[in-house]
């Protein structure tokens, strides 16, 4: 086999497609690997460049391949798509990835550490729980309105509305039971949000970037922490304008 210099890899849950080229930019590798074969295959190769779309488990595989001595380049999927030259398939995607990673103006994504991914998981889970809390609040308010009970806007006023519901003897027992179910769910999810907020602030206290961001006027600890978690490497932006557009 001619010497490989670059491999584009299309990842999935079980089967990975590889497309490799030599120094003459000629395809010399088209191969499918099962998930459990990937590291063994790359361990047998001399160090080279490996490109992947920055999605799914790409950051995990990037860390593993870097540990084997390879240079790993991650790219936004939308930047790889223009290089797909035939009908979409795993092989076509791997070919496009191999081509895209060699473009001089390609923008690459910083590989996240496991700790950075854990922090992003925290931020995403918190956002999901807050959305769920809002949904429960809206459900309680909407159902209560059907029985003639309303409350001012704001999560802090929901407790008063629940008290009014419990005190209203005209509400049927079945509806009352449903309100209690919603109230229990709301209390549970609120407690979970509080726990995640504590974890978020703990991250803020030990993260230098987050603390520096919080020093900016009108930027609080939560906003600073979420920004520090989301943007793991600001060097990927050429200017503040690029960051604002992103």
trRosetta pair geometry for C-beta under 8 A, 3 or more apart (Angstrom, degrees):
i j d omega theta_ij theta_ji phi_ij phi_ji
1 4 7.3 -1 139 -38 118 92
1 28 5.8 120 -169 162 89 116
1 29 7.2 49 -162 -71 133 91
2 22 4.0 -30 126 -87 126 149
2 23 7.8 -125 163 17 115 78
2 24 7.8 -55 175 24 155 105
2 26 7.1 40 61 76 162 112
2 28 4.5 -118 52 -110 103 157
3 22 5.7 98 69 -138 59 97
3 23 6.6 22 77 -19 106 101
3 46 7.9 -25 -153 47 96 135
4 7 6.4 16 179 -54 129 97
4 20 4.6 -25 -134 174 116 134
4 21 7.4 105 -143 70 67 28
4 22 6.5 -81 -99 -92 33 62
4 28 6.4 -144 -85 77 76 120
4 29 6.1 11 -99 -16 123 136
4 45 6.7 -41 63 -152 136 123
4 46 7.8 159 62 53 92 91
4 48 5.5 -34 116 -90 96 170
5 21 6.6 -44 52 93 89 74
5 22 6.2 89 1 -158 98 32
5 23 5.5 96 -28 -74 142 62
5 48 5.8 -174 -163 -144 26 113
5 49 6.9 16 150 26 64 98
6 20 6.6 163 89 -147 47 67
6 21 5.5 -7 63 51 97 91
6 48 6.3 -149 -76 166 31 109
6 49 4.6 -13 -113 70 79 105
6 50 7.8 172 -159 -81 54 32
6 51 7.1 18 -176 -7 97 107
6 98 6.0 124 127 -155 104 88
6 101 6.8 -178 -169 87 123 122
6 102 6.5 28 -165 -66 171 113
7 18 5.5 -21 -168 -162 115 101
7 19 6.9 147 -157 75 62 42
7 20 4.3 -26 -98 -91 81 92
7 29 6.7 -35 -110 81 100 140
7 48 6.5 83 -3 107 96 126
7 49 7.3 174 28 93 62 57
7 50 5.0 -13 68 -113 98 74
7 51 7.2 -174 94 25 49 71
7 98 6.6 -63 -173 -103 23 106
8 18 7.3 146 78 -157 50 50
8 19 4.7 -13 58 61 98 98
8 20 7.6 -173 21 -76 62 44
8 50 7.9 151 -96 -162 22 54
8 51 4.9 -26 -110 68 69 105
8 52 7.6 147 -162 -79 59 44
8 94 4.8 144 107 -179 97 60
8 95 6.6 146 69 -95 142 7
8 96 7.1 179 168 72 159 40
8 97 3.3 147 -165 91 116 92
8 98 2.9 -111 -13 -49 119 70
8 99 7.2 -21 -49 3 151 53
8 100 7.6 93 -113 37 132 86
8 101 6.4 -180 -92 5 93 124
9 16 5.9 -1 -172 179 102 113
9 17 7.1 156 -156 81 52 50
9 18 5.4 -15 -103 -102 79 72
9 19 7.9 -171 -75 24 38 67
9 50 6.0 7 -5 -173 120 100
9 51 6.9 163 20 78 73 49
9 52 5.2 -30 70 -86 93 93
9 61 7.7 -129 104 143 143 147
9 94 6.2 0 -125 -128 19 99
9 97 6.7 -90 40 104 33 152
10 16 6.7 165 81 -160 56 61
10 17 4.3 0 52 56 108 101
10 18 8.0 -148 24 -67 71 31
10 19 8.0 45 -10 -3 97 102
10 52 7.8 156 -94 -133 25 77
10 53 7.5 30 -122 6 63 109
10 90 4.9 179 97 -163 144 74
10 91 7.8 -116 21 -67 143 16
10 93 4.2 88 -101 99 137 112
10 94 4.2 -96 -11 -63 103 81
10 97 6.3 178 -65 -5 75 141
11 16 5.5 -13 -113 -115 54 98
11 52 6.0 29 -17 -149 115 124
11 53 7.5 -138 27 49 97 88
11 56 6.0 -159 101 80 120 138
11 57 6.5 -130 153 62 146 88
11 58 6.2 -178 25 -83 151 74
11 61 6.4 -156 -98 -5 145 160
12 15 5.6 2 60 60 125 62
12 16 6.5 -169 28 -81 77 53
12 56 7.9 -74 -119 -161 28 174
12 90 7.0 -56 -29 -111 129 125
13 35 7.3 -45 147 -66 41 136
14 34 6.6 -33 170 -147 73 73
14 35 5.5 -83 -143 -25 38 113
15 32 5.7 -9 -174 -170 107 108
15 33 7.2 151 -158 77 58 40
15 34 6.3 -41 -102 -104 63 48
15 35 7.5 -78 -65 -39 26 74
15 90 7.1 -19 110 -136 106 170
16 32 7.0 149 78 -158 47 56
16 33 4.7 -20 62 63 99 93
16 34 7.7 70 18 164 84 3
16 35 6.8 112 -20 -89 104 52
16 38 5.6 51 28 -89 154 116
17 31 7.6 160 -156 86 49 43
17 32 5.6 -25 -101 -101 65 73
17 90 3.9 143 -19 147 147 105
17 91 5.4 -126 -171 -80 143 48
17 93 7.0 98 70 67 132 94
17 94 4.3 -126 115 -37 100 138
18 29 5.9 -41 124 136 109 112
18 30 7.2 173 89 -145 69 27
18 31 4.6 -8 56 61 112 88
18 32 7.5 -171 16 -80 80 24
18 33 6.6 45 -17 -6 115 109
18 94 5.9 174 -150 -162 9 144
19 27 6.6 -49 -170 -131 88 108
19 29 6.7 149 -161 93 25 79
19 30 5.9 12 -109 -104 69 70
19 91 7.0 108 -68 -163 115 63
19 94 3.9 140 -7 129 107 101
19 95 4.6 -157 -145 -78 172 53
19 97 7.2 132 47 58 115 92
19 98 4.6 -111 97 -20 105 140
20 27 7.2 110 79 -152 46 61
20 28 5.9 -57 101 67 94 77
20 29 3.2 23 41 46 112 123
20 30 7.8 -143 27 -55 72 41
20 31 7.9 5 3 13 108 105
20 98 6.9 -162 -98 -118 25 140
21 24 7.9 -128 171 73 95 54
21 25 5.2 2 172 -149 139 38
21 26 6.1 144 -154 66 85 29
21 27 5.7 -52 -95 -90 76 42
21 28 6.5 108 -138 13 28 86
21 29 7.8 -109 -43 30 29 88
21 98 6.1 130 -11 167 108 130
22 25 7.3 -83 69 -16 58 14
22 26 5.4 -12 39 55 101 85
22 28 4.9 58 -36 -13 102 138
27 30 6.4 27 171 -46 122 100
27 95 7.7 -26 -97 -118 130 98
30 91 6.6 32 -159 -141 111 110
30 94 7.9 131 -134 95 73 136
31 41 7.9 176 121 -155 144 151
32 90 7.7 62 -106 111 102 139
33 37 4.4 -139 -168 86 97 114
33 38 5.2 122 123 -80 140 66
33 41 5.7 -89 -110 -12 146 153
34 37 4.7 87 56 2 77 109
34 38 7.8 -122 92 -32 43 77
35 38 6.3 -34 -162 -11 35 114
36 40 8.0 27 146 0 60 117
37 40 5.7 -71 -160 48 50 111
37 41 5.7 51 149 -28 83 110
38 41 6.0 -63 -154 33 25 110
38 42 6.5 8 161 -6 65 110
38 61 7.2 -53 144 -134 151 114
39 42 6.0 -60 -143 44 32 102
39 43 6.0 40 156 -29 66 107
39 64 6.0 -77 -99 161 112 126
39 65 7.9 -139 -111 -80 72 63
39 68 7.1 -179 -155 -57 79 139
40 43 5.7 -52 -145 30 28 116
40 44 7.0 22 157 -15 59 106
41 44 6.3 -70 -166 34 30 106
41 45 7.2 24 146 -22 64 109
42 45 5.5 -54 -152 27 45 115
42 50 7.4 -4 -125 -73 132 150
42 65 5.7 -61 156 -123 162 90
42 68 5.4 100 124 98 105 164
42 70 6.3 -58 -177 -28 121 144
43 68 5.4 -114 -94 -135 63 129
45 48 6.3 -61 147 11 123 114
45 70 7.5 36 89 -80 115 117
47 69 4.4 -91 -88 136 107 103
47 70 5.5 -175 -144 -94 67 49
47 71 7.0 71 175 -13 99 81
48 70 6.0 -17 58 -132 53 96
48 71 7.3 -100 130 34 26 87
49 70 7.2 144 -109 -178 16 89
49 71 4.9 -33 -103 77 67 104
49 72 7.8 154 -160 -91 56 24
49 73 6.3 10 -171 -4 102 115
49 101 6.7 173 146 137 122 134
50 65 5.5 -73 53 163 153 156
50 70 5.1 32 -3 154 117 136
50 71 7.1 158 21 81 70 50
50 72 5.1 -24 70 -108 97 71
50 73 7.2 171 85 24 45 72
51 72 7.7 152 -89 -162 31 55
51 73 4.7 -25 -104 72 79 100
51 74 7.6 161 -155 -87 60 26
51 75 6.5 12 -169 -4 105 114
51 97 4.9 179 109 160 109 94
51 98 6.3 161 49 -95 124 38
51 100 6.9 175 159 76 152 87
51 101 3.3 -119 -87 -59 151 151
52 58 4.7 179 120 -138 129 110
52 61 6.6 87 -37 86 171 128
52 62 6.9 -132 40 -68 131 94
52 72 7.1 -11 13 -169 105 99
52 73 7.6 155 25 84 60 54
52 74 5.7 -25 72 -110 84 71
52 75 7.5 173 89 26 36 77
52 97 6.5 12 -113 -164 27 143
53 58 6.4 -126 90 -81 51 148
53 74 7.3 42 159 -160 15 73
53 75 6.1 -58 -113 73 48 78
53 76 7.5 6 -155 158 78 16
53 77 4.5 49 -162 -90 127 78
53 80 5.5 -92 -90 9 100 153
53 93 7.7 -49 -22 177 129 112
53 97 6.4 -98 -39 -103 80 119
54 58 5.2 -148 -132 84 37 153
54 59 7.5 48 -150 -55 80 83
54 74 4.0 83 -80 166 96 112
54 75 6.1 -167 -14 68 95 21
54 76 5.8 -36 40 -84 115 40
54 77 7.1 -125 50 -34 65 72
54 109 4.0 22 -80 44 160 155
55 58 5.8 74 47 -13 34 125
55 77 5.5 14 -29 -47 132 123
57 60 4.5 -39 -179 36 89 121
57 61 5.9 87 123 -19 90 97
58 61 5.9 -61 -148 43 33 106
58 62 6.0 39 153 -27 68 107
58 74 5.6 113 146 -123 130 118
59 62 5.4 -48 -143 33 33 117
59 63 6.6 35 156 -20 63 101
59 74 7.3 2 -82 -82 65 159
59 111 5.8 145 -138 -159 78 70
59 112 4.5 -13 -148 47 146 93
59 117 6.1 166 99 -73 147 127
60 63 6.0 -57 -157 33 30 108
60 64 6.5 24 151 -14 65 108
60 117 8.0 20 -62 -57 80 170
61 64 5.5 -55 -146 40 37 111
61 65 6.0 31 158 -15 70 108
61 72 7.8 172 116 -141 76 147
62 65 6.1 -58 -142 41 27 105
62 66 6.2 31 157 -21 63 108
62 72 4.2 165 -144 129 83 152
62 74 5.9 -43 -79 -52 146 115
62 111 4.4 -145 126 -126 141 124
63 66 5.8 -55 -147 36 28 113
63 67 6.5 33 153 -24 62 104
63 111 6.5 157 -63 167 71 125
63 113 7.4 99 -96 -126 131 47
63 114 7.2 24 -77 -46 173 86
64 67 5.7 -53 -156 29 31 114
64 68 7.1 25 148 -14 62 104
65 68 5.6 -55 -156 36 40 111
65 70 4.6 -49 162 59 95 125
65 72 5.0 111 84 -70 121 126
66 69 7.7 107 -176 -29 34 7
66 70 6.4 -98 -90 67 35 68
66 71 7.6 50 -109 -112 79 26
66 72 5.4 -85 -59 6 89 119
66 111 7.1 139 -34 120 144 172
72 111 6.3 68 91 -74 116 140
73 101 4.9 124 87 -146 137 115
73 108 5.2 -81 -162 -125 89 131
74 108 6.1 103 66 -170 56 83
74 109 4.2 -65 103 62 107 99
74 110 7.7 -40 53 64 120 10
74 111 6.1 135 -3 -79 129 74
75 79 5.3 -112 171 78 106 118
75 80 5.4 116 104 -54 126 102
75 97 7.3 174 43 -140 126 80
75 100 5.9 -174 107 125 173 125
75 101 6.4 -137 -30 -87 134 76
75 106 6.1 -44 -115 178 126 117
75 107 7.2 116 -137 82 80 57
75 108 5.9 -61 -85 -114 68 60
75 109 6.5 169 -99 1 16 96
76 79 4.6 83 69 4 90 106
76 80 7.4 -167 93 -8 48 86
76 107 6.9 7 8 87 110 103
76 109 6.3 118 -52 -48 69 119
77 80 5.7 -60 -153 35 39 110
77 81 6.5 54 152 -41 69 98
78 81 5.7 -32 -147 8 37 122
79 82 7.5 -44 -172 17 35 102
79 100 6.5 127 127 -169 84 134
79 106 6.4 120 154 -146 132 82
79 107 6.3 -144 -97 48 165 89
80 83 6.0 -69 -173 36 53 110
80 84 7.6 65 138 -39 77 90
80 93 7.5 55 138 -159 128 77
80 96 5.4 103 170 130 90 109
80 97 5.5 1 -147 -92 134 65
80 100 4.6 -115 -119 -4 70 170
81 84 5.9 -38 -163 1 46 114
81 96 7.3 28 -119 162 16 151
82 100 7.9 117 62 -98 81 112
83 95 7.9 -152 135 115 99 74
83 96 3.9 139 99 -154 94 86
83 97 7.7 161 83 -47 132 24
83 99 4.6 -175 -176 86 136 121
83 100 4.6 -147 4 -60 155 94
83 103 7.9 -138 -74 -38 135 131
84 88 6.2 8 -179 -95 149 73
84 92 5.3 62 -151 150 93 108
84 93 6.5 -14 -101 -91 112 53
84 95 7.7 102 -123 77 56 96
84 96 4.3 -35 -74 -70 60 148
85 92 7.0 -148 49 -153 62 100
85 95 7.1 -77 28 114 103 129
85 96 7.1 173 -6 -81 75 92
86 89 7.7 -23 99 18 99 104
86 92 5.1 -131 66 -111 87 128
87 92 6.7 -164 83 -38 43 162
88 92 5.9 -139 -136 74 30 137
88 93 6.9 42 -157 -54 77 96
89 92 4.6 94 48 8 77 102
89 93 6.9 -141 90 -6 39 87
90 93 5.7 -56 -148 37 30 112
90 94 6.4 31 154 -19 65 105
91 94 5.8 -53 -148 35 31 110
91 95 6.4 34 152 -20 64 106
92 95 5.6 -52 -149 36 33 115
92 96 6.3 33 153 -18 66 106
93 96 5.6 -53 -146 38 32 111
93 97 6.3 36 153 -22 64 105
94 97 5.6 -51 -146 34 31 114
94 98 6.5 34 153 -20 63 104
95 98 5.8 -56 -152 34 29 112
95 99 6.5 24 152 -14 64 108
96 99 5.7 -58 -148 40 33 109
96 100 5.9 31 157 -22 69 110
97 100 5.8 -53 -137 37 28 110
97 101 6.3 29 164 -23 63 107
98 101 6.5 -55 -148 29 23 109
98 102 7.4 12 156 -11 55 110
99 102 6.4 -76 -166 36 32 105
99 103 7.4 44 145 -41 67 96
100 103 5.7 -40 -161 1 44 117
100 106 5.9 120 166 -110 76 137
101 106 6.5 -154 -129 106 27 171
102 106 7.8 88 59 -5 19 141
103 106 4.2 109 72 -39 97 103
107 236 7.1 87 -173 -174 100 99
108 236 7.4 -124 79 -126 62 110
109 236 7.2 27 -121 -124 40 155
110 232 5.7 -145 87 91 131 106
110 233 3.7 97 -35 20 164 143
110 235 7.8 93 -68 58 131 94
110 236 6.0 -119 -28 -51 102 127
112 116 4.1 -131 -166 91 96 126
112 117 5.1 116 124 -55 129 84
112 120 7.3 -28 -158 -5 158 137
112 232 5.6 161 -106 -19 89 176
113 116 4.6 100 51 5 76 102
113 117 7.1 -140 95 -3 42 85
114 117 5.7 -54 -150 38 34 112
114 118 6.4 39 150 -23 65 103
115 118 5.5 -51 -149 33 34 114
115 119 6.5 36 152 -20 64 102
116 119 5.6 -51 -150 34 34 112
116 120 6.5 32 152 -16 65 104
116 229 7.6 157 -160 -151 70 62
116 232 5.1 45 -157 -117 141 136
117 120 5.6 -53 -147 38 35 111
117 121 6.3 43 150 -24 65 102
118 121 5.5 -49 -150 31 33 116
118 122 6.7 40 148 -23 62 100
119 122 5.5 -47 -155 29 35 116
119 123 6.7 33 149 -17 65 102
119 203 5.9 124 -127 -141 108 148
119 229 4.6 -145 139 -127 109 104
120 123 5.6 -50 -148 36 38 112
120 124 6.3 35 154 -17 68 106
120 229 5.5 159 -83 167 60 102
120 230 7.1 107 -114 -93 96 47
121 124 5.9 -57 -145 40 30 108
121 125 6.1 29 157 -19 66 109
122 125 6.0 -58 -144 38 25 108
122 126 6.3 28 156 -20 62 108
122 196 6.5 165 -169 -155 84 96
122 199 5.8 -131 -148 119 133 126
122 200 6.5 169 146 -81 123 76
122 203 7.1 156 85 -35 161 150
122 229 7.4 -112 66 -133 100 152
123 126 5.8 -55 -149 35 28 113
123 127 6.5 28 153 -19 63 106
123 200 7.4 97 -88 -109 68 110
123 225 7.9 -174 -90 127 108 91
123 226 5.6 124 -134 -126 125 79
123 229 4.8 157 -39 111 142 153
123 230 7.0 -126 123 -59 169 83
124 127 5.7 -54 -150 35 33 112
124 128 6.4 33 152 -20 65 104
125 128 5.6 -52 -149 35 34 113
125 129 6.3 32 154 -18 66 105
125 196 6.4 -151 103 -119 101 142
126 129 5.8 -57 -148 37 30 109
126 130 6.3 30 154 -19 65 106
126 193 6.8 95 -149 -135 76 71
126 196 4.3 178 -94 144 95 140
126 197 7.3 117 -135 -65 127 58
126 200 6.5 33 -73 -57 161 130
127 130 5.7 -54 -146 36 30 111
127 131 6.4 34 153 -19 63 104
128 131 5.7 -54 -152 35 31 112
128 132 6.4 30 151 -19 65 106
129 132 5.5 -53 -148 37 34 113
129 133 6.3 39 151 -23 66 102
129 189 5.7 180 -167 -168 89 93
129 192 5.4 -131 -145 106 146 115
129 193 5.0 -175 124 -78 124 84
129 196 6.4 146 40 9 149 152
130 133 5.5 -48 -147 33 33 114
130 134 6.5 35 152 -19 63 103
130 193 6.0 99 -77 -118 71 128
131 134 5.7 -55 -151 36 32 112
131 135 6.4 35 150 -21 65 105
132 135 5.5 -51 -149 34 34 115
132 136 6.5 34 153 -18 65 103
132 189 5.4 -132 106 -145 112 150
133 136 5.8 -55 -151 36 31 110
133 137 6.4 33 151 -20 65 106
133 155 7.5 15 149 -119 116 133
133 186 6.7 92 -142 -144 72 71
133 189 4.8 -169 -80 120 83 123
133 190 6.0 104 -124 -75 127 68
133 193 6.1 -17 -42 -39 147 144
134 137 5.6 -53 -147 36 32 113
134 138 6.3 31 155 -17 65 106
135 138 5.8 -56 -148 38 29 109
135 139 6.3 32 152 -22 64 106
136 139 5.5 -52 -147 34 32 113
136 140 6.4 33 155 -19 65 103
136 182 5.9 162 -163 -168 93 88
136 185 5.6 -155 -121 106 140 109
136 186 4.5 -178 134 -86 138 87
136 189 6.5 151 4 37 149 144
137 140 5.9 -54 -150 35 30 110
137 141 6.4 25 154 -14 64 109
137 155 6.1 -77 -106 -109 151 80
137 158 5.6 -88 -132 -93 97 142
137 186 6.7 106 -67 -126 65 125
138 141 5.7 -57 -145 41 32 110
138 142 6.0 32 157 -21 67 109
139 142 5.8 -57 -143 38 27 110
139 143 6.2 19 162 -11 65 109
139 182 5.9 -145 103 -134 117 135
140 143 6.3 -60 -145 42 25 103
140 144 6.0 25 157 -21 63 113
140 158 6.5 71 88 -153 146 108
140 161 6.7 116 139 110 114 132
140 162 7.1 -32 -172 -76 139 89
140 179 6.9 88 -133 -141 88 80
140 182 5.1 166 -79 136 92 139
140 183 7.2 90 -106 -72 133 68
140 186 6.8 -8 -36 -54 140 148
141 144 5.7 -58 -143 38 26 112
141 145 6.4 32 157 -26 63 104
141 150 7.4 50 -160 -136 87 64
141 151 6.8 -109 -116 42 96 96
141 158 7.7 -84 -59 -113 95 90
141 161 6.8 -30 -96 -176 70 169
142 145 5.8 -52 -152 27 29 113
142 146 7.2 33 149 -22 59 100
143 146 5.7 -49 -161 24 39 116
143 147 7.4 18 149 -2 65 102
143 175 7.4 179 170 -160 117 103
143 178 7.3 -123 -176 114 161 121
143 179 6.9 -162 106 -87 134 87
143 182 7.5 171 33 -17 145 164
144 147 6.0 -69 -161 45 40 99
144 149 4.2 -75 173 81 98 103
144 150 6.9 150 114 -83 108 37
144 151 7.5 10 105 -5 153 99
144 161 5.8 -7 -137 178 175 115
144 164 7.7 76 -159 86 130 112
144 165 5.9 -90 -114 -80 108 115
144 179 7.5 83 -76 -114 87 122
145 148 7.5 61 -168 -70 36 10
145 149 6.8 -110 -81 67 31 52
145 150 5.6 46 -100 -82 84 87
147 165 7.7 86 75 -123 142 86
147 168 7.0 126 141 118 127 154
147 170 7.3 161 -172 99 107 100
147 171 5.3 26 -158 -100 156 97
147 175 6.9 133 -63 150 139 155
149 161 6.5 127 145 -156 112 85
149 164 5.3 162 -152 119 129 125
149 165 6.1 172 91 -78 169 74
149 168 6.5 -114 -64 -37 134 157
150 161 7.6 -56 167 -116 20 114
151 157 4.7 172 157 140 116 113
151 158 6.8 144 91 -99 155 36
151 160 5.8 145 -132 85 130 102
151 161 3.8 -91 -29 -69 144 110
151 164 7.4 179 -69 19 107 140
152 157 4.8 -151 67 -109 84 173
153 157 7.1 95 93 35 16 137
154 157 4.8 82 75 3 94 103
154 158 7.8 -137 105 -26 57 78
155 158 5.6 -31 -164 -6 48 119
156 159 7.4 -41 177 15 42 104
157 160 5.3 -45 -168 34 65 116
157 161 6.5 68 137 -22 78 100
158 161 5.4 -53 -153 35 41 114
158 162 6.4 41 151 -20 70 102
158 186 7.1 -129 144 170 146 152
159 162 5.7 -53 -149 35 33 110
159 163 6.5 36 152 -20 64 104
160 163 5.6 -53 -151 35 33 114
160 164 6.5 35 150 -20 65 103
161 164 5.6 -52 -151 34 34 112
161 165 6.5 38 150 -22 65 102
162 165 5.5 -49 -149 32 35 115
162 166 6.5 33 153 -18 65 104
162 179 7.2 160 -133 166 79 111
162 183 5.4 101 -134 -108 136 125
163 166 5.8 -55 -149 36 32 109
163 167 6.3 23 155 -14 65 112
164 167 5.8 -64 -146 42 30 107
164 168 6.2 34 156 -32 67 108
165 168 5.9 -55 -147 24 28 112
165 171 6.4 21 -166 -21 73 168
165 176 7.3 159 156 -122 97 72
165 179 5.2 -149 155 -179 147 159
166 176 7.6 96 -112 -148 53 104
166 179 7.9 -157 -66 112 68 135
168 171 4.9 73 100 -13 106 107
171 175 5.2 -113 178 88 94 122
171 176 5.3 119 116 -65 112 90
171 179 7.6 4 160 -9 149 144
172 175 4.8 88 63 12 85 102
172 176 6.8 -146 99 -9 42 89
173 176 5.3 -54 -144 36 34 116
173 177 6.4 39 156 -23 66 100
174 177 5.8 -52 -154 31 31 112
174 178 6.7 28 149 -16 63 104
175 178 5.5 -54 -151 36 37 112
175 179 6.4 40 150 -21 68 102
176 179 5.7 -51 -150 34 33 113
176 180 6.6 34 151 -20 64 103
177 180 5.7 -55 -153 34 33 112
177 181 6.6 37 149 -21 65 101
178 181 5.5 -48 -151 31 36 115
178 182 6.5 35 151 -15 65 103
179 182 5.7 -54 -150 39 34 111
179 183 6.1 37 150 -23 66 106
180 183 5.4 -50 -143 36 34 115
180 184 6.4 36 155 -21 65 101
181 184 5.9 -53 -150 33 29 109
181 185 6.5 27 153 -15 63 106
182 185 5.7 -57 -149 39 32 111
182 186 6.1 34 153 -22 67 107
183 186 5.6 -53 -145 36 30 113
183 187 6.3 30 155 -19 65 105
184 187 5.8 -54 -147 36 31 109
184 188 6.3 30 154 -19 64 107
185 188 5.7 -57 -148 37 30 111
185 189 6.2 21 159 -13 67 108
186 189 6.2 -58 -143 40 27 103
186 190 6.1 30 156 -22 63 110
187 190 5.7 -56 -146 36 28 113
187 191 6.5 30 155 -20 63 105
188 191 5.9 -57 -154 33 30 110
188 192 6.6 28 150 -17 64 105
189 192 5.4 -51 -149 36 38 114
189 193 6.4 43 151 -22 67 101
190 193 5.6 -49 -149 33 33 113
190 194 6.6 37 150 -21 63 103
191 194 5.6 -51 -152 32 34 115
191 195 6.7 36 150 -19 64 102
192 195 5.6 -51 -152 33 36 113
192 196 6.4 31 152 -15 67 106
193 196 5.7 -57 -148 41 33 109
193 197 6.2 40 151 -25 66 104
194 197 5.5 -49 -147 31 31 116
194 198 6.7 35 152 -20 62 101
195 198 5.8 -53 -157 31 33 112
195 199 6.7 31 148 -16 65 104
196 199 5.4 -50 -149 37 39 113
196 200 6.2 44 149 -24 67 103
197 200 5.4 -51 -148 33 33 115
197 201 6.4 29 155 -15 65 104
197 222 7.5 -34 -141 -101 89 116
198 201 5.9 -55 -147 38 31 107
198 202 6.3 36 151 -22 64 105
199 202 5.5 -51 -147 34 33 115
199 203 6.6 37 151 -20 64 101
200 203 5.7 -52 -155 33 32 112
200 204 6.5 36 146 -22 63 104
200 222 6.4 38 134 -123 137 76
200 225 5.3 118 177 120 91 156
200 226 7.7 -2 -155 -59 125 76
201 204 5.2 -46 -148 32 39 118
201 205 6.5 42 154 -23 66 100
201 221 6.0 37 -118 144 84 137
201 222 7.7 -41 -74 -78 80 71
201 225 7.3 -105 -89 -52 36 157
202 205 5.9 -50 -150 31 32 111
202 206 6.8 7 159 1 63 109
203 206 6.5 -77 -152 48 29 93
203 207 5.6 16 160 -18 71 124
203 210 6.9 95 126 -10 82 168
203 225 5.8 102 91 -151 108 120
203 229 7.4 31 141 -71 149 112
204 207 6.0 -67 -131 40 24 105
204 210 4.6 -128 -133 136 65 140
204 211 6.8 123 172 -67 73 68
204 214 7.0 72 -169 -45 118 141
204 221 4.9 65 -179 -170 166 98
204 222 7.8 -73 -62 -80 146 32
204 224 6.5 87 -132 89 113 105
204 225 4.3 -72 -77 -78 100 117
204 228 7.8 135 -109 36 67 142
205 211 7.5 65 -133 -75 27 110
207 210 4.0 58 92 14 115 115
207 211 6.6 168 90 -14 60 84
207 225 7.1 112 52 -122 140 78
207 228 5.6 125 139 140 141 154
208 211 5.8 -58 -149 37 32 110
208 212 6.4 31 155 -19 67 105
209 212 5.8 -56 -150 36 31 110
209 213 6.4 31 153 -19 65 106
209 228 4.5 144 104 -130 109 115
210 213 5.7 -54 -148 36 32 112
210 214 6.4 34 154 -23 64 106
210 221 7.5 52 162 -156 107 65
210 224 4.8 112 -165 134 69 99
210 225 4.8 35 -142 -95 133 58
210 227 7.7 146 -113 65 72 82
210 228 4.0 -85 -72 -5 82 159
210 229 8.0 32 -81 -34 118 74
211 214 5.7 -53 -149 32 32 114
211 215 7.1 41 150 -28 60 98
211 224 7.4 105 -72 144 14 144
212 215 5.8 -48 -163 19 38 116
213 216 5.9 -37 -172 8 48 114
213 219 5.7 -101 155 142 79 147
213 223 7.8 -134 137 110 118 80
213 224 3.7 158 97 -141 109 98
213 227 5.8 -170 -168 75 162 128
213 228 6.1 -151 7 -54 144 101
214 219 5.8 -141 -121 112 35 96
214 220 6.6 5 -135 174 90 21
214 221 5.3 21 -114 -90 136 54
214 223 8.0 135 -99 69 72 82
214 224 4.0 -80 -62 -20 76 166
215 219 7.8 1 55 69 29 114
216 219 4.2 39 75 18 100 130
216 224 7.7 155 33 -92 101 109
219 223 5.3 -127 -158 92 72 124
219 224 5.2 92 153 -65 108 93
219 227 7.9 -41 -156 9 124 145
220 223 5.1 89 54 17 73 103
220 224 6.7 -138 97 -6 33 95
221 224 5.7 -60 -142 40 26 111
221 225 6.1 26 160 -21 64 109
222 225 5.8 -56 -147 35 28 110
222 226 6.4 24 158 -16 64 107
223 226 5.9 -56 -145 38 29 108
223 227 6.3 27 157 -17 64 108
224 227 5.9 -59 -149 38 29 110
224 228 6.2 27 155 -18 65 109
225 228 5.7 -56 -145 38 30 110
225 229 6.2 29 155 -19 65 108
226 229 5.7 -55 -147 37 30 112
226 230 6.2 24 158 -16 66 110
227 230 5.9 -58 -141 39 29 106
227 231 6.0 -11 172 19 68 109
228 231 7.0 -68 -128 58 20 80
229 232 7.7 -9 -178 -71 28 79
231 234 5.6 48 154 -76 122 77
231 243 7.7 23 -118 -142 149 111
233 236 5.4 82 104 -19 96 103
234 237 5.9 -47 -175 28 64 108
234 243 7.1 1 -149 -96 92 132
237 240 7.6 75 137 -88 131 22
237 242 4.3 172 -161 94 90 116
237 243 4.4 35 -158 -63 166 85
237 246 6.8 -105 -98 -4 119 142
238 242 5.0 96 44 -17 78 153
239 242 5.0 109 54 2 70 98
239 243 7.3 -130 102 -1 45 86
240 243 5.4 -52 -151 36 39 114
240 244 6.3 41 151 -21 69 103
241 244 5.6 -52 -146 35 33 111
241 245 6.4 33 154 -19 65 105
242 245 5.8 -56 -150 36 31 111
242 246 6.4 33 151 -22 64 107
243 246 5.6 -56 -152 33 33 114
